[in-house]
Amino acid sequence: MPLNQIKNIFVPFAPDREGHLTAAVSYGLSLGEKTKAHITFRVLGHHYDPPYSIAPGFVGSLVGPANAEEKKRIEEAETALKAQLASSGLGCDVRSAQLNQADAVDLAAAQGRLHDLTIIDCPAEYFTIGRALAEELLFHTGRPLIVVPAGLAAFKAKRIVVAWDGTARAARALNDAMPLLTSAEYVELASVLKEKDLSKLVPGAEAAPHLSRHGINATVANVDATDGDAGKALRSRATLVGADMIVMGAFAHSRWRQLVMGGVTDSMLSESEIPVFMSH
């Protein structure tokens, strides 16, 4: 399954405060050039719903201009993107939508289910549309997601580290990423030790033959998480081998536990310096 098996790419994004296009846009275009896939872009802007107030006129005088400014910002980003696409030769659909956070997330999730792959920007902060978007796309579309850190413009996946712990989530991510893995020059199955008991799960050495039957000569490595931080261990391993991408299965704790204790999925969403391919 080479890269040209990717036929549909979805890129929902919110322009930055100055209305500039984001890393997910550039990365999506770069991947689209390699795959010749159709790309659906959705420029998302926030619609501010006026809260209940005993002074609705005053509240409206604040909310109205904010919504007008947001509308202008996303329309300018849509125009800039269409201008950039005019000479690309790619099949693209570009639209903007100004919605409250819940509706924006629902729109993105519905579209995500209709594409082979979704690309989003790294959501650095909690309680933002980017964070809500990442969680909804990961856990409610049934499709894989690539999270792109800020400043990374070009797609590259010659060297890939796969986080392998023998679970169903890891297997799902491994197989969802197969078009990327078959096109890579180096693939490593990295198992993080000292973070949880892996003794009763399928080891990487037994997963490697599955990949070899797809023409992938994978290396198997064990990585110590001496401080119990599996995400940090994976990122360090990726840096050590010069990886262009990390592939991993996503896992969600309860909301309260995730906010207090974090988690591997959460740390990879916010702290990875290279793209992370996630599947659930």
Salt bridges, closest charged atoms under 4 A:
ASP16 OD2 - HIS20 ND1 3.28
ASP49 OD1 - HIS47 ND1 3.04
GLU70 OE2 - ARG73 NH2 2.67
GLU75 OE2 - LYS71 NZ 2.53
GLU78 OE2 - LYS82 NZ 3.07
ASP93 OD2 - ARG42 NH2 3.05
ASP93 OD1 - ARG95 NE 3.40
GLU135 OE1 - ARG255 NH2 2.63
ASP165 OD2 - LYS196 NZ 2.70
ASP176 OD2 - ARG172 NE 2.96
GLU188 OE2 - ARG237 NE 2.66
ASP224 OD2 - LYS194 NZ 3.94
ASP227 OD2 - LYS232 NZ 3.79
ASP266 OD1 - ARG131 NH1 2.56
GLU271 OE1 - ARG235 NH2 3.02
